Amino acid sequence: MTFALVLLLLGGFLLGGAWSVWKADSDAAGRTGPQVFFAVSLLVAAVIASAAAILRMV
């Protein structure tokens, strides 16, 4: 169960990173393409890590 908790913490960390990247937009330009891509990539990684953690717990 220890590895599952590590995966769950990693998922939360990645989710926080995705939120941080998504909220870091400049007032003049808005969100850039690479910023959106990086935020979505982090979100996908967070979902995969969290799902893996839940499946390891079951």
C-alpha positions in Angstrom: 0.0 0.0 0.0 3.0 2.3 0.4 3.6 2.5 -3.4 -0.1 3.4 -3.9 0.2 6.3 -1.5 3.3 7.5 -3.3 1.4 7.4 -6.6 -1.5 9.2 -5.1 0.8 11.9 -3.8 2.5 12.2 -7.2 -0.9 12.5 -8.8 -1.8 15.4 -6.4 1.5 17.1 -7.1 1.0 16.8 -10.8 -2.5 18.1 -10.5 -1.3 21.1 -8.6 1.3 21.7 -11.2 -1.3 21.6 -14.0 -3.4 24.1 -12.1 -0.4 26.4 -11.5 0.5 26.4 -15.2 -3.1 26.9 -16.2 -3.5 29.9 -13.9 -0.2 31.5 -14.9 -1.4 33.6 -17.9 -0.4 37.1 -18.8 -3.0 39.7 -19.0 -2.1 40.9 -22.5 -1.5 37.6 -24.3 -3.6 35.1 -22.5 -2.6 31.4 -22.5 -0.1 30.4 -25.1 -0.2 27.1 -27.0 2.8 25.5 -25.2 1.3 26.5 -21.9 -2.0 24.8 -22.7 -0.1 21.7 -24.0 2.0 21.5 -20.8 -1.0 22.0 -18.5 -3.0 19.3 -20.3 0.0 16.9 -20.3 0.4 17.4 -16.5 -3.4 16.8 -16.1 -3.3 13.6 -18.0 -0.2 12.4 -16.0 -2.0 13.3 -12.8 -5.1 11.3 -13.8 -3.0 8.3 -14.8 -1.0 8.3 -11.5 -4.2 8.7 -9.4 -6.0 5.9 -11.3 -3.0 3.7 -10.9 -2.9 4.4 -7.2 -6.6 3.6 -6.8 -6.2 0.4 -8.7 -3.2 -0.6 -6.5 -5.3 0.0 -3.4 -8.1 -2.2 -4.6 
